[in-house]
Amino acid sequence: MPTISELLAELSESIAELSQRAKKAEDDVAAARGEAHEELEERIAQAKATAQRRNDEIKARAADVQDEVTSSWAKLRAHVHQQLETIRAKLDEARDDHDAKVAERRAERLQQNAQDAAYFALYAIDEAEAAALEAVDARVIADSLRPSTSSPTG
């Protein structure tokens, strides 16, 4: 069982990874401003591959741990993944249509989708922070209830 210090270090590392990944996403989007359509398609494919890889990792972790909470997170992740795929499929329907109005509406829908996804990511980060703090609190409580094995010094 990890100490409070070890738990804090693990959780801090996870939060730092979130921060670094968010910064990379910000940098990638900023760099995309001057890119041509073909370059953007490659960047999109890479981003989707990364998301799929992360999705596969989460599935593997959920398969390893079969408790109720993990199962709930796995169900939530699966639901979110399915919803994102449905949204992407709908947005991709008009991809080959070259009508200016259709293209404009598609661009607006994709912008809204990106904003919604970013908002959801912020929500997930807030939830991760709250869960991390709850984990630390639970460890503090568990440690305080465990009988001391060291001899008292006087």
mmCIF file of the C-alpha atoms, coordinates in Angstrom:
data_MODEL
# 
_entry.id   MODEL 
# 
loop_
_atom_site.group_PDB 
_atom_site.id 
_atom_site.type_symbol 
_atom_site.label_atom_id 
_atom_site.label_alt_id 
_atom_site.label_comp_id 
_atom_site.label_asym_id 
_atom_site.label_entity_id 
_atom_site.label_seq_id 
_atom_site.pdbx_PDB_ins_code 
_atom_site.Cartn_x 
_atom_site.Cartn_y 
_atom_site.Cartn_z 
_atom_site.occupancy 
_atom_site.B_iso_or_equiv 
_atom_site.pdbx_formal_charge 
_atom_site.auth_seq_id 
_atom_site.auth_comp_id 
_atom_site.auth_asym_id 
_atom_site.auth_atom_id 
_atom_site.pdbx_PDB_model_num 
ATOM 1   C CA . MET A 1 1   ? 0.000   0.000  0.000   1.00 0.00 ? 1   MET A CA 1 
ATOM 2   C CA . PRO A 1 2   ? 1.442   3.373  -0.996  1.00 0.00 ? 2   PRO A CA 1 
ATOM 3   C CA . THR A 1 3   ? 2.329   6.036  1.516   1.00 0.00 ? 3   THR A CA 1 
ATOM 4   C CA . ILE A 1 4   ? 0.672   9.423  1.326   1.00 0.00 ? 4   ILE A CA 1 
ATOM 5   C CA . SER A 1 5   ? 3.871   10.820 -0.147  1.00 0.00 ? 5   SER A CA 1 
ATOM 6   C CA . GLU A 1 6   ? 3.982   8.101  -2.831  1.00 0.00 ? 6   GLU A CA 1 
ATOM 7   C CA . LEU A 1 7   ? 0.300   8.583  -3.614  1.00 0.00 ? 7   LEU A CA 1 
ATOM 8   C CA . LEU A 1 8   ? 0.763   12.335 -3.928  1.00 0.00 ? 8   LEU A CA 1 
ATOM 9   C CA . ALA A 1 9   ? 3.730   11.817 -6.247  1.00 0.00 ? 9   ALA A CA 1 
ATOM 10  C CA . GLU A 1 10  ? 1.747   9.427  -8.485  1.00 0.00 ? 10  GLU A CA 1 
ATOM 11  C CA . LEU A 1 11  ? -1.274  11.707 -8.620  1.00 0.00 ? 11  LEU A CA 1 
ATOM 12  C CA . SER A 1 12  ? 0.855   14.777 -9.208  1.00 0.00 ? 12  SER A CA 1 
ATOM 13  C CA . GLU A 1 13  ? 2.555   12.990 -12.097 1.00 0.00 ? 13  GLU A CA 1 
ATOM 14  C CA . SER A 1 14  ? -0.834  12.165 -13.625 1.00 0.00 ? 14  SER A CA 1 
ATOM 15  C CA . ILE A 1 15  ? -1.994  15.773 -13.327 1.00 0.00 ? 15  ILE A CA 1 
ATOM 16  C CA . ALA A 1 16  ? 1.312   16.987 -14.835 1.00 0.00 ? 16  ALA A CA 1 
ATOM 17  C CA . GLU A 1 17  ? 0.789   14.609 -17.762 1.00 0.00 ? 17  GLU A CA 1 
ATOM 18  C CA . LEU A 1 18  ? -2.661  16.124 -18.313 1.00 0.00 ? 18  LEU A CA 1 
ATOM 19  C CA . SER A 1 19  ? -1.111  19.576 -18.346 1.00 0.00 ? 19  SER A CA 1 
ATOM 20  C CA . GLN A 1 20  ? 1.642   18.568 -20.756 1.00 0.00 ? 20  GLN A CA 1 
ATOM 21  C CA . ARG A 1 21  ? -0.833  16.866 -23.085 1.00 0.00 ? 21  ARG A CA 1 
ATOM 22  C CA . ALA A 1 22  ? -3.094  19.913 -23.065 1.00 0.00 ? 22  ALA A CA 1 
ATOM 23  C CA . LYS A 1 23  ? -0.106  22.135 -23.925 1.00 0.00 ? 23  LYS A CA 1 
ATOM 24  C CA . LYS A 1 24  ? 0.878   19.806 -26.788 1.00 0.00 ? 24  LYS A CA 1 
ATOM 25  C CA . ALA A 1 25  ? -2.676  19.939 -28.145 1.00 0.00 ? 25  ALA A CA 1 
ATOM 26  C CA . GLU A 1 26  ? -2.608  23.737 -27.911 1.00 0.00 ? 26  GLU A CA 1 
ATOM 27  C CA . ASP A 1 27  ? 0.739   23.865 -29.739 1.00 0.00 ? 27  ASP A CA 1 
ATOM 28  C CA . ASP A 1 28  ? -0.443  21.421 -32.428 1.00 0.00 ? 28  ASP A CA 1 
ATOM 29  C CA . VAL A 1 29  ? -3.586  23.448 -33.123 1.00 0.00 ? 29  VAL A CA 1 
ATOM 30  C CA . ALA A 1 30  ? -1.595  26.692 -33.266 1.00 0.00 ? 30  ALA A CA 1 
ATOM 31  C CA . ALA A 1 31  ? 0.918   25.113 -35.664 1.00 0.00 ? 31  ALA A CA 1 
ATOM 32  C CA . ALA A 1 32  ? -1.917  23.946 -37.911 1.00 0.00 ? 32  ALA A CA 1 
ATOM 33  C CA . ARG A 1 33  ? -2.991  27.494 -38.786 1.00 0.00 ? 33  ARG A CA 1 
ATOM 34  C CA . GLY A 1 34  ? -0.735  27.799 -41.804 1.00 0.00 ? 34  GLY A CA 1 
ATOM 35  C CA . GLU A 1 35  ? -0.934  24.220 -43.026 1.00 0.00 ? 35  GLU A CA 1 
ATOM 36  C CA . ALA A 1 36  ? -2.485  22.995 -46.247 1.00 0.00 ? 36  ALA A CA 1 
ATOM 37  C CA . HIS A 1 37  ? -5.440  20.617 -46.366 1.00 0.00 ? 37  HIS A CA 1 
ATOM 38  C CA . GLU A 1 38  ? -3.222  17.559 -46.928 1.00 0.00 ? 38  GLU A CA 1 
ATOM 39  C CA . GLU A 1 39  ? -1.016  18.447 -43.955 1.00 0.00 ? 39  GLU A CA 1 
ATOM 40  C CA . LEU A 1 40  ? -4.071  18.947 -41.796 1.00 0.00 ? 40  LEU A CA 1 
ATOM 41  C CA . GLU A 1 41  ? -5.477  15.582 -42.828 1.00 0.00 ? 41  GLU A CA 1 
ATOM 42  C CA . GLU A 1 42  ? -2.226  13.934 -41.689 1.00 0.00 ? 42  GLU A CA 1 
ATOM 43  C CA . ARG A 1 43  ? -2.360  15.821 -38.379 1.00 0.00 ? 43  ARG A CA 1 
ATOM 44  C CA . ILE A 1 44  ? -5.987  14.746 -37.923 1.00 0.00 ? 44  ILE A CA 1 
ATOM 45  C CA . ALA A 1 45  ? -5.101  11.105 -38.601 1.00 0.00 ? 45  ALA A CA 1 
ATOM 46  C CA . GLN A 1 46  ? -2.299  11.277 -36.035 1.00 0.00 ? 46  GLN A CA 1 
ATOM 47  C CA . ALA A 1 47  ? -4.588  12.840 -33.418 1.00 0.00 ? 47  ALA A CA 1 
ATOM 48  C CA . LYS A 1 48  ? -7.249  10.185 -34.023 1.00 0.00 ? 48  LYS A CA 1 
ATOM 49  C CA . ALA A 1 49  ? -4.639  7.422  -33.804 1.00 0.00 ? 49  ALA A CA 1 
ATOM 50  C CA . THR A 1 50  ? -3.408  8.817  -30.502 1.00 0.00 ? 50  THR A CA 1 
ATOM 51  C CA . ALA A 1 51  ? -6.978  8.969  -29.177 1.00 0.00 ? 51  ALA A CA 1 
ATOM 52  C CA . GLN A 1 52  ? -7.602  5.384  -30.320 1.00 0.00 ? 52  GLN A CA 1 
ATOM 53  C CA . ARG A 1 53  ? -4.377  4.214  -28.681 1.00 0.00 ? 53  ARG A CA 1 
ATOM 54  C CA . ARG A 1 54  ? -5.422  5.888  -25.415 1.00 0.00 ? 54  ARG A CA 1 
ATOM 55  C CA . ASN A 1 55  ? -8.869  4.315  -25.739 1.00 0.00 ? 55  ASN A CA 1 
ATOM 56  C CA . ASP A 1 56  ? -7.271  0.877  -26.177 1.00 0.00 ? 56  ASP A CA 1 
ATOM 57  C CA . GLU A 1 57  ? -5.072  1.461  -23.110 1.00 0.00 ? 57  GLU A CA 1 
ATOM 58  C CA . ILE A 1 58  ? -8.117  2.372  -21.034 1.00 0.00 ? 58  ILE A CA 1 
ATOM 59  C CA . LYS A 1 59  ? -9.924  -0.756 -22.222 1.00 0.00 ? 59  LYS A CA 1 
ATOM 60  C CA . ALA A 1 60  ? -6.928  -2.889 -21.235 1.00 0.00 ? 60  ALA A CA 1 
ATOM 61  C CA . ARG A 1 61  ? -6.747  -1.285 -17.788 1.00 0.00 ? 61  ARG A CA 1 
ATOM 62  C CA . ALA A 1 62  ? -10.471 -1.784 -17.257 1.00 0.00 ? 62  ALA A CA 1 
ATOM 63  C CA . ALA A 1 63  ? -10.141 -5.455 -18.226 1.00 0.00 ? 63  ALA A CA 1 
ATOM 64  C CA . ASP A 1 64  ? -7.435  -5.899 -15.582 1.00 0.00 ? 64  ASP A CA 1 
ATOM 65  C CA . VAL A 1 65  ? -9.473  -4.403 -12.770 1.00 0.00 ? 65  VAL A CA 1 
ATOM 66  C CA . GLN A 1 66  ? -13.013 -5.654 -12.356 1.00 0.00 ? 66  GLN A CA 1 
ATOM 67  C CA . ASP A 1 67  ? -14.340 -3.670 -9.418  1.00 0.00 ? 67  ASP A CA 1 
ATOM 68  C CA . GLU A 1 68  ? -17.577 -1.697 -9.557  1.00 0.00 ? 68  GLU A CA 1 
ATOM 69  C CA . VAL A 1 69  ? -15.995 1.774  -9.764  1.00 0.00 ? 69  VAL A CA 1 
ATOM 70  C CA . THR A 1 70  ? -13.618 0.776  -12.544 1.00 0.00 ? 70  THR A CA 1 
ATOM 71  C CA . SER A 1 71  ? -16.505 -0.831 -14.373 1.00 0.00 ? 71  SER A CA 1 
ATOM 72  C CA . SER A 1 72  ? -18.465 2.417  -14.101 1.00 0.00 ? 72  SER A CA 1 
ATOM 73  C CA . TRP A 1 73  ? -15.524 4.393  -15.484 1.00 0.00 ? 73  TRP A CA 1 
ATOM 74  C CA . ALA A 1 74  ? -15.157 1.875  -18.305 1.00 0.00 ? 74  ALA A CA 1 
ATOM 75  C CA . LYS A 1 75  ? -18.846 2.226  -19.150 1.00 0.00 ? 75  LYS A CA 1 
ATOM 76  C CA . LEU A 1 76  ? -18.560 6.018  -19.102 1.00 0.00 ? 76  LEU A CA 1 
ATOM 77  C CA . ARG A 1 77  ? -15.471 5.918  -21.322 1.00 0.00 ? 77  ARG A CA 1 
ATOM 78  C CA . ALA A 1 78  ? -17.192 3.539  -23.740 1.00 0.00 ? 78  ALA A CA 1 
ATOM 79  C CA . HIS A 1 79  ? -20.263 5.757  -23.857 1.00 0.00 ? 79  HIS A CA 1 
ATOM 80  C CA . VAL A 1 80  ? -18.201 8.902  -24.471 1.00 0.00 ? 80  VAL A CA 1 
ATOM 81  C CA . HIS A 1 81  ? -16.171 7.114  -27.147 1.00 0.00 ? 81  HIS A CA 1 
ATOM 82  C CA . GLN A 1 82  ? -19.352 5.914  -28.871 1.00 0.00 ? 82  GLN A CA 1 
ATOM 83  C CA . GLN A 1 83  ? -20.868 9.405  -28.741 1.00 0.00 ? 83  GLN A CA 1 
ATOM 84  C CA . LEU A 1 84  ? -17.707 10.964 -30.195 1.00 0.00 ? 84  LEU A CA 1 
ATOM 85  C CA . GLU A 1 85  ? -17.715 8.407  -33.008 1.00 0.00 ? 85  GLU A CA 1 
ATOM 86  C CA . THR A 1 86  ? -21.373 9.190  -33.736 1.00 0.00 ? 86  THR A CA 1 
ATOM 87  C CA . ILE A 1 87  ? -20.623 12.920 -33.826 1.00 0.00 ? 87  ILE A CA 1 
ATOM 88  C CA . ARG A 1 88  ? -17.625 12.380 -36.102 1.00 0.00 ? 88  ARG A CA 1 
ATOM 89  C CA . ALA A 1 89  ? -19.665 10.209 -38.463 1.00 0.00 ? 89  ALA A CA 1 
ATOM 90  C CA . LYS A 1 90  ? -22.350 12.882 -38.732 1.00 0.00 ? 90  LYS A CA 1 
ATOM 91  C CA . LEU A 1 91  ? -19.778 15.616 -39.304 1.00 0.00 ? 91  LEU A CA 1 
ATOM 92  C CA . ASP A 1 92  ? -17.972 13.544 -41.939 1.00 0.00 ? 92  ASP A CA 1 
ATOM 93  C CA . GLU A 1 93  ? -21.155 13.011 -43.980 1.00 0.00 ? 93  GLU A CA 1 
ATOM 94  C CA . ALA A 1 94  ? -20.828 16.353 -45.757 1.00 0.00 ? 94  ALA A CA 1 
ATOM 95  C CA . ARG A 1 95  ? -17.043 16.229 -46.126 1.00 0.00 ? 95  ARG A CA 1 
ATOM 96  C CA . ASP A 1 96  ? -17.033 15.789 -49.899 1.00 0.00 ? 96  ASP A CA 1 
ATOM 97  C CA . ASP A 1 97  ? -19.759 18.311 -50.586 1.00 0.00 ? 97  ASP A CA 1 
ATOM 98  C CA . HIS A 1 98  ? -18.218 21.399 -52.150 1.00 0.00 ? 98  HIS A CA 1 
ATOM 99  C CA . ASP A 1 99  ? -21.179 23.725 -51.741 1.00 0.00 ? 99  ASP A CA 1 
ATOM 100 C CA . ALA A 1 100 ? -19.972 26.853 -49.916 1.00 0.00 ? 100 ALA A CA 1 
ATOM 101 C CA . LYS A 1 101 ? -22.945 27.027 -47.552 1.00 0.00 ? 101 LYS A CA 1 
ATOM 102 C CA . VAL A 1 102 ? -22.662 23.356 -46.668 1.00 0.00 ? 102 VAL A CA 1 
ATOM 103 C CA . ALA A 1 103 ? -18.923 23.725 -46.122 1.00 0.00 ? 103 ALA A CA 1 
ATOM 104 C CA . GLU A 1 104 ? -19.502 26.761 -43.892 1.00 0.00 ? 104 GLU A CA 1 
ATOM 105 C CA . ARG A 1 105 ? -22.097 24.922 -41.775 1.00 0.00 ? 105 ARG A CA 1 
ATOM 106 C CA . ARG A 1 106 ? -19.769 21.921 -41.479 1.00 0.00 ? 106 ARG A CA 1 
ATOM 107 C CA . ALA A 1 107 ? -16.906 24.185 -40.372 1.00 0.00 ? 107 ALA A CA 1 
ATOM 108 C CA . GLU A 1 108 ? -19.148 25.781 -37.747 1.00 0.00 ? 108 GLU A CA 1 
ATOM 109 C CA . ARG A 1 109 ? -20.312 22.374 -36.474 1.00 0.00 ? 109 ARG A CA 1 
ATOM 110 C CA . LEU A 1 110 ? -16.717 21.157 -36.265 1.00 0.00 ? 110 LEU A CA 1 
ATOM 111 C CA . GLN A 1 111 ? -15.701 24.307 -34.383 1.00 0.00 ? 111 GLN A CA 1 
ATOM 112 C CA . GLN A 1 112 ? -18.524 23.737 -31.926 1.00 0.00 ? 112 GLN A CA 1 
ATOM 113 C CA . ASN A 1 113 ? -17.531 20.083 -31.611 1.00 0.00 ? 113 ASN A CA 1 
ATOM 114 C CA . ALA A 1 114 ? -13.938 21.107 -30.825 1.00 0.00 ? 114 ALA A CA 1 
ATOM 115 C CA . GLN A 1 115 ? -15.125 23.602 -28.224 1.00 0.00 ? 115 GLN A CA 1 
ATOM 116 C CA . ASP A 1 116 ? -17.436 21.015 -26.656 1.00 0.00 ? 116 ASP A CA 1 
ATOM 117 C CA . ALA A 1 117 ? -14.635 18.431 -26.572 1.00 0.00 ? 117 ALA A CA 1 
ATOM 118 C CA . ALA A 1 118 ? -12.295 20.950 -24.927 1.00 0.00 ? 118 ALA A CA 1 
ATOM 119 C CA . TYR A 1 119 ? -14.975 21.801 -22.356 1.00 0.00 ? 119 TYR A CA 1 
ATOM 120 C CA . PHE A 1 120 ? -15.471 18.100 -21.656 1.00 0.00 ? 120 PHE A CA 1 
ATOM 121 C CA . ALA A 1 121 ? -11.692 17.717 -21.237 1.00 0.00 ? 121 ALA A CA 1 
ATOM 122 C CA . LEU A 1 122 ? -11.706 20.578 -18.719 1.00 0.00 ? 122 LEU A CA 1 
ATOM 123 C CA . TYR A 1 123 ? -14.528 18.846 -16.882 1.00 0.00 ? 123 TYR A CA 1 
ATOM 124 C CA . ALA A 1 124 ? -12.534 15.596 -16.906 1.00 0.00 ? 124 ALA A CA 1 
ATOM 125 C CA . ILE A 1 125 ? -9.486  17.416 -15.518 1.00 0.00 ? 125 ILE A CA 1 
ATOM 126 C CA . ASP A 1 126 ? -11.598 18.938 -12.748 1.00 0.00 ? 126 ASP A CA 1 
ATOM 127 C CA . GLU A 1 127 ? -12.987 15.481 -11.955 1.00 0.00 ? 127 GLU A CA 1 
ATOM 128 C CA . ALA A 1 128 ? -9.458  14.020 -11.991 1.00 0.00 ? 128 ALA A CA 1 
ATOM 129 C CA . GLU A 1 129 ? -8.325  16.669 -9.523  1.00 0.00 ? 129 GLU A CA 1 
ATOM 130 C CA . ALA A 1 130 ? -11.271 16.010 -7.216  1.00 0.00 ? 130 ALA A CA 1 
ATOM 131 C CA . ALA A 1 131 ? -10.707 12.241 -7.446  1.00 0.00 ? 131 ALA A CA 1 
ATOM 132 C CA . ALA A 1 132 ? -6.999  12.672 -6.695  1.00 0.00 ? 132 ALA A CA 1 
ATOM 133 C CA . LEU A 1 133 ? -7.749  14.792 -3.642  1.00 0.00 ? 133 LEU A CA 1 
ATOM 134 C CA . GLU A 1 134 ? -10.334 12.258 -2.471  1.00 0.00 ? 134 GLU A CA 1 
ATOM 135 C CA . ALA A 1 135 ? -7.731  9.490  -2.878  1.00 0.00 ? 135 ALA A CA 1 
ATOM 136 C CA . VAL A 1 136 ? -5.268  11.419 -0.744  1.00 0.00 ? 136 VAL A CA 1 
ATOM 137 C CA . ASP A 1 137 ? -7.950  12.056 1.875   1.00 0.00 ? 137 ASP A CA 1 
ATOM 138 C CA . ALA A 1 138 ? -8.908  8.370  1.900   1.00 0.00 ? 138 ALA A CA 1 
ATOM 139 C CA . ARG A 1 139 ? -5.238  7.426  2.366   1.00 0.00 ? 139 ARG A CA 1 
ATOM 140 C CA . VAL A 1 140 ? -4.934  9.908  5.283   1.00 0.00 ? 140 VAL A CA 1 
ATOM 141 C CA . ILE A 1 141 ? -8.025  8.383  6.920   1.00 0.00 ? 141 ILE A CA 1 
ATOM 142 C CA . ALA A 1 142 ? -6.868  4.805  6.299   1.00 0.00 ? 142 ALA A CA 1 
ATOM 143 C CA . ASP A 1 143 ? -3.433  5.576  7.732   1.00 0.00 ? 143 ASP A CA 1 
ATOM 144 C CA . SER A 1 144 ? -4.933  7.222  10.805  1.00 0.00 ? 144 SER A CA 1 
ATOM 145 C CA . LEU A 1 145 ? -7.113  4.161  11.472  1.00 0.00 ? 145 LEU A CA 1 
ATOM 146 C CA . ARG A 1 146 ? -4.320  1.636  11.043  1.00 0.00 ? 146 ARG A CA 1 
ATOM 147 C CA . PRO A 1 147 ? -2.807  0.527  14.344  1.00 0.00 ? 147 PRO A CA 1 
ATOM 148 C CA . SER A 1 148 ? 0.687   1.868  14.771  1.00 0.00 ? 148 SER A CA 1 
ATOM 149 C CA . THR A 1 149 ? 3.387   -0.795 14.524  1.00 0.00 ? 149 THR A CA 1 
ATOM 150 C CA . SER A 1 150 ? 6.144   1.415  15.831  1.00 0.00 ? 150 SER A CA 1 
ATOM 151 C CA . SER A 1 151 ? 6.895   1.598  19.526  1.00 0.00 ? 151 SER A CA 1 
ATOM 152 C CA . PRO A 1 152 ? 6.154   4.910  21.227  1.00 0.00 ? 152 PRO A CA 1 
ATOM 153 C CA . THR A 1 153 ? 9.164   7.017  22.037  1.00 0.00 ? 153 THR A CA 1 
ATOM 154 C CA . GLY A 1 154 ? 9.204   9.107  25.056  1.00 0.00 ? 154 GLY A CA 1 
# 
